[in-house]
Structure formats: C-alpha cells, structure tokens
C-alpha cells in the first residue's frame, strides 16, 4: 500500500525516473487514479505498463481529463473503445489478438488502449475552454491516487503523459494524506479534479468521448479471453473477431462462388432477385481474405438506401465499411487514413462502400490512387447501371478481381453499355434464374393480368405522339435518343399509357370486391402499388378513402422516414405502400404478399426487379399475387382496332410473357390475353419474353427504351 512505498516529497527527473520510481509504484498500489494533464499520448501507457497492469488486476480504474490535442491514431483508438461500450465489438479496428496486457501495452499499445476504454478501466474526458476563455488550453498536471486502505496521494508538477514528457527535465511534488499537515493539499488537488470532472470549473467545460454509430454491431457480440483479469469494471466483452461468414450458404450459392473462382475471380452472378446475391458475394470476398491474409474490398451500389443496407449486411460479416456518398462527409479523408494503415500492414481488411454516382467521380479514384491493389476485390451491385457513359468511370481498372451482381445484367437497348460491362466483368459466370429458385428459395406466385382499355381521346393522343415520333426517326426507323425532342415525345407517350384513366378505378374495384368484404378487411395488408410519376398522390387519396392505412414511398421521403415506413409495413400497421420507382431494387420487404403494377416500362430490368420484391420468402406466406394492368383493345367493341393498339400490345406482351410463364396459374392467366391476340393475329407474342424479341423489334419505333 501507499504507506509502504517510502515516497519522497519531490521527484526530479535529473535524479529519478519519474515513471519508474514514482508513477509505476503508485499505480501498482492503487484502486483508483484521477489525472488532469495538458497532453497525453498512448506511448505513456507503454512506459507505465507495469503499473497499469497491476492497477487493472486490483480492479482499479483511471479517469483522465486532458486537453483535446491528441495524435490522430490515439483519438481513433479512444473512439473505438468508447464505441465498443455499446456495440460490444471492435472487429477490424482491434485487428491483433492480444495475449496479455503487458505485452500488448508494449507492442500493441493503441489496441490495448481501446480495450481498456471499452471495459471502463480507462475513462477519458476533454477540457474545453468556456466562452470568454477561448484563447487558452487546459494545461494542468495533477494526479490523485487512492489505495484500498483509503489513503490518498496527490502529485502536482510539470510532467505531461507523453513519451517526450519522460525525456524532458520535469518534476513532481508529492502530498500524502496520512502525513501531518499534507492532507489539506491532498484535498485541494482532489477537489480541483472532481470539480473539473463535474463541469464545475469556471474556466473549462468537460466532455466525454463522442459515441459513434451506436448499436450498429450488437448482433456481432462474441466472447473471448480478455488480456487481463477484469475484476469489477467490465461493461462488455470486446474481442478480435476477424471478418467471417456467419451464414450457412445454400448449395447454389456455394456453386456460384466456385464458378466465379474458376473464372479466374472475374465475372457476373446473374441471380434472381431475392436469392441472396449480397451474401454470396461477401462470402466470396471472405474466401479471398482467408486465402490471401488481407483484402481491400470496394463495393459499388446504385442508391443511398442500398448503401445503408449493405452496411448492415457487412456488419454481420464483421466488416466495418467506410461509406461514401454526398451525405457522408469526409469519406475521402477516412479512406486516406485507412489506406495508409492497410499499406503498412497494420490492418489486413479494408472495406469501402460507395454509391455509383460518388464512385464515378475523380475524387473517388484519386482517393484510391495510393493503394497497391494487391489482394483487392470490386463488387458491383445492380451492375447494369454501370454501363452508362457517366457511371462507367466507377469501374476501377486497377482492381483485377471483380464480381458483378444483377438479375438482369444486360442493358435494355444499350449494346454499347452492355459491351462496357462485359469488357470489365468478362462474362456471366453463374446463372440462377427465377424458375429454379421458386418453391425452394422464393415464394410461388399467381399472376392476374388486368385488361385496361384506352378512351377514344387517349387513343387519339397515342396516335398523335406516334406520328410525331415516326417523323423524327431516321430512315431505318431506329431510335436516336440523343434527339431531345424525340426523347420528350417518347416519355409523353409512355406516361399516357402509364396514367391511363381506367387504371385507378379498376384498382379500386378490385380492392372493394376481392379484399374488402367484412370478413377479410382487417386481414388485408402487405400490399404494394406501383404507379406512374404524377399519379401517386391520387392513388394514395383514393386508397385511403377505403379506410386502408397506406403510405407513399418516393424519393422525397428521407431515409429515416423510409425505414420507419418499412418497419410499420412489415408489422402490418401500414397495409399498403404506394411507390413509383424507389422500391425497384434492393429494398428488403419479405412480408409483401400482393403487388399491383399500375405502371411499368418495357425495360425488363424494372419489372423483373419489381416482381422480386414480392417473392421473398416469409413466415406464413404460401404464395404471392401480382396484378398487372395491361393496355389492350376491347374485342367486344365494333370499333376497328388501329395500328396504335397493335403497337401497344407489342409493348405490353413481353412483360406478360415473362410473368405468366413462371406463375402458378400460368394457363389461366394466359387465357386473359389469348382471345385478344388471336383476333388480331398476334398469338406469336404470347410466349415471347423481352430478350427473345429484343432483336426482332429493335428497329421498331414503339418505345422500348423510354426509361433506361
């Protein structure tokens, strides 16, 4: 105990080692230590490691109050430890396995610092000048030690807790509570520190370490032996768990990885929506990490909500990604810092997740310019987007191992864009189509085509737009979308069909007759309605008038509100979600049972993704239902069907063929269109899926590429 130490009244560095002769013996005998100091570096912990180890074994705790001037790496270690208090894991940041505290403090000091902050053994607060004192910094050097006999030692002098401080000419005065006449001095220093800690100091406010990303990794909690015997201050168990796959993969996912590896680690996984492309690709990444011992992983996603969704899945793998988008500040600085660590070998796994738009900018490629790119992998989610002239720059040529993910990797009516993708990703190395996935991995579905007839006015408008379009097309009737007037007309014609006036009344009729009898009104939930731009407000209002709880899901709704809507939808509190395009890709809503497609383009990328939203497996969901609103002529009408209607049927039928071919009620659904097609001698279209008729209709002037 303190009384056994024969402490001197003054320790001068010219005659004594302040660390070895004073601080270490005091720490070894302490159960608590409060320290106020102007400057701190983790290197001081290494110098005082012998005393720190024993203090920890005593069940002790250290409270530091320091100025906010820290080395960047020390600040990072403090933040990691503070975050681990609530997140219960340090994952890749605590990348080295610690065998014992003394060894760790000597060779892996910052890692040990994070551990002790996480366990509450070390607590740091920062003294910030109050208003009126902003020209000064906290520069005190005082410490108070407590032992188990309630004896107290106070020290006051010039020594900073830094490596340089141990080399300077420094001194400490020592005051002991049991020595006659010294107790008042001990109490003065003790009260000064306690007053500072409680923000009662007139010159400084005191703040704790900012908590970052709370609760993000609770599910990753794991147990491992701590590098010291924690007696009574443990708040969580922080361990070094390297990135790994937490899932048992299905056989087709294992096969996908095997095919990709045999393709020399380059290729596209063309897998049906809902079959686990994300987990498959991350598992492939983990394989490469375990094989090579290190990995730089770059993941590209098209939308902000997918960025956050990928982050959550990465966390389950023990991966802490750097997120890059316009809403995530200083991502380039974070990348630069982590790349330095990666290149030096101090960390062996680095993951960067970026939205396509950000990744296509020079700022992103410049941020990655100093990496060696050995043991690196690029994963491109919804890879079909990256074929555009602006986004293709996100495809970093220096990363040689590549995985593209998409249910529809070829770009609709964009051979140049498709060629760009396949030049980078080589080829589709694995396919898992919907037909193989339904039943075992996806929910079966019933398909109900709902026939909508255009009004005479709408037919006239369609013919008007078509005539204008034909005049603007080149002689070979191909569509030049660099022509802005042509693009405008194509969009207007497309919106005319999408907003056909008969669609909303028909939707309401279906809801009233099929779902809203007294018996099943309360049971109706988990339904999506896809509508055209400009019509979702009316759809919301009309559906709400049926006493249905519904909510919009459009780009104006912020991310936090979207997540709240999805949670309420999953619980059934919101019965219906009305969307335009924001649910097309990446949003996980397995509970969805019913979908109404009031609007669809001819692009299979869109409607295949939308179908996938409904087919994810969920408890109690035996099958899903899809209602597809299709524009077609009235065969009972005596009016002669114009060429416009035939053009529209060519536009609508590929989607019908795609949806009906995999439906439980395939032949029943086909009967809805059979007579119409037969009457107008167009039965050859009933089985023609989008890509089958792609080349045949490529030069027709109906809008096959209105929404790329």
Buried (B, 14 or more C-beta within 10 A) or exposed (E): EBEEBEBBEEBEBEEBEBBBBBBBBBBBBBBBBBBBBBBBBBBBBBBBBBBBBBBBBBBBBBBBBBBEEBBEBBBBBBBBBBBBBBBBBBBBBBBBBBEBBBBBBBEBBBBBBBBBBBBBBBBBBBBBBEEEBEEEBBEBBBBBBBBBEEBBBBBBBBBBBBEEBBEEEBBBBBBBBBBEEBBEBBBBBBEBBEEBBEEEBEEBBBEEBEEEEEEBBEEBBEEEEBBBEBBEBEBBBBBBBBBEBEBEBBEBBEBBBBBBBEBEBBBBBBBBBBBBBBBBBBBBBBBBBEEEEBBBBBBBBBBBBBBBBBBEBBBBBBBBBBBBBEEBEEBBEBBBBBBEBBBEEBBBBBBBBBBBBBBBBEEBBEBBEEBEBEBBBBBBBBBBBBBBEEBBBBBBEEBBBBBBBBBBBBBBBBEEBBEBBBEBBBEBBBBBEBEBBBEEBBBBBBBBBBBBBBEEEBBEBBBBBBEBBEEBBEEEEEBEEEBEEBBEBBBBBBBBBBBBEBBBEBBBEBBEEBBBEEEEEEEBBBBBBBBBEEBBEEBBEBBBEBEBBBBBBBEEBEEEEBBBBBEBBBEBEBBBBBBBBBBBBBBBBBBBBBBBBBBBBBBBBBBBBBBBBBBBEBEEBEBBBBBBBBBBBEEEEEEEBBEBBBBBBBBBBBBBBBBBBBBBBEEEBBEBBEEBBEEBEBBEBBEBBBEEBBEEBBEBBBBBBBBB
